[in-house]
Amino acid sequence: MKRAVPVVLALMFGVSAPSHAHRPGTGDREQDVGEPKISFAFYGELEDEDDLYVLHLDFDEGFALPFEILVPRRAKWEDHRPVFAIVGPGLPAPTQAELDLLPREVPAGAGVFFEPNDDAERELIFETFTRRVFWTSGPIAVALGEGEHEVWVFSPDGSTGDFVLGFGVEEDFSGVGCGDLTSDWATYAY
Amino acid sequence: MFLRLATLLLAASATASAAGCDEAEQADTCERYVACVRAIDEREGRFTNLDRFDPGGACWGRDEQAHVCEQSCEAGLAWLAERIPDPPVECSP
């Protein structure tokens, strides 16, 4: 009987655990995103004005999905405006203004989608997985061509701080164990 | 008695989790976004998987996700209208 209490609590937690969040990811400055068709949230920190994250996504067909970049709502990050650029096939040629801001050369034949994250008033959202409030650039659907893409996250104005890059809609946590979800919890929840 | 209480609590939790899971309908902005991308695809001779934005797609399972998709389609449509050379009439905002 006494042992039933923690079992019941564990079952309750399992039933009400968040089941509608992106797959979380952290890690190296440059990495491959396996299964880019499954929604993904990458947590990172821009530490200096030249910092850059590069995520590699490889699509086996043209694919349209929403992207957005978030900043945790903290006073010290009120002026933190990370941006992202998607570089790859199926996108239009970058403007000169975009080229001037990009941290790397755009490969020949590749186009660019650039999110400047420069709305005067950023929308606030409550993210149910981390249960935190974020400023968001606002989600935008981007149609990507078949093939390899890179997503560059950087800060043209040199601001530093945490960010979350989220993309996708479909969910699949079948390959993610509880250990994977919680191992970097200190990064997600702070 | 404890087992009955546990069963009640589990049922309540499951109901609470299920509440708010009514399927949303495809947003107008996404209907237009899909039409725009498909028109571009037809002109360019390519294919884009838009399943999630179509009726019955992954966008429309929960209100929260539906709202994100609706916003993303509106923004995506505006971007295409501005950046695609000679956009099809389906891409008019």
Chai-1 contact restraints between the chains, C-beta under 6 A:
chainA,res_idxA,chainB,res_idxB,connection_type,confidence,min_distance_angstrom,max_distance_angstrom,comment,restraint_id
A,V8,B,A6,contact,1.0,0.0,6.0,A-B,restraint_1
A,M12,B,S13,contact,1.0,0.0,6.0,A-B,restraint_2
A,V15,B,S13,contact,1.0,0.0,6.0,A-B,restraint_3
A,V15,B,A14,contact,1.0,0.0,6.0,A-B,restraint_4
A,S16,B,S13,contact,1.0,0.0,6.0,A-B,restraint_5
A,S16,B,S17,contact,1.0,0.0,6.0,A-B,restraint_6
A,E61,B,N49,contact,1.0,0.0,6.0,A-B,restraint_7
A,G62,B,R46,contact,1.0,0.0,6.0,A-B,restraint_8
A,G62,B,F47,contact,1.0,0.0,6.0,A-B,restraint_9
A,G62,B,T48,contact,1.0,0.0,6.0,A-B,restraint_10
A,F63,B,N49,contact,1.0,0.0,6.0,A-B,restraint_11
A,A64,B,V37,contact,1.0,0.0,6.0,A-B,restraint_12
A,A64,B,T48,contact,1.0,0.0,6.0,A-B,restraint_13
A,A64,B,L50,contact,1.0,0.0,6.0,A-B,restraint_14
A,P66,B,S72,contact,1.0,0.0,6.0,A-B,restraint_15
A,P92,B,R83,contact,1.0,0.0,6.0,A-B,restraint_16
A,P139,B,V68,contact,1.0,0.0,6.0,A-B,restraint_17
A,P139,B,Q71,contact,1.0,0.0,6.0,A-B,restraint_18
A,P139,B,S72,contact,1.0,0.0,6.0,A-B,restraint_19
A,I140,B,S72,contact,1.0,0.0,6.0,A-B,restraint_20
A,I140,B,A75,contact,1.0,0.0,6.0,A-B,restraint_21
A,I140,B,G76,contact,1.0,0.0,6.0,A-B,restraint_22
A,A141,B,Y33,contact,1.0,0.0,6.0,A-B,restraint_23
A,A141,B,S72,contact,1.0,0.0,6.0,A-B,restraint_24
A,A141,B,C73,contact,1.0,0.0,6.0,A-B,restraint_25
A,A141,B,G76,contact,1.0,0.0,6.0,A-B,restraint_26
A,A143,B,V37,contact,1.0,0.0,6.0,A-B,restraint_27
A,A143,B,T48,contact,1.0,0.0,6.0,A-B,restraint_28
A,V169,B,R52,contact,1.0,0.0,6.0,A-B,restraint_29
A,V169,B,A58,contact,1.0,0.0,6.0,A-B,restraint_30
A,V169,B,C59,contact,1.0,0.0,6.0,A-B,restraint_31
A,E170,B,A58,contact,1.0,0.0,6.0,A-B,restraint_32
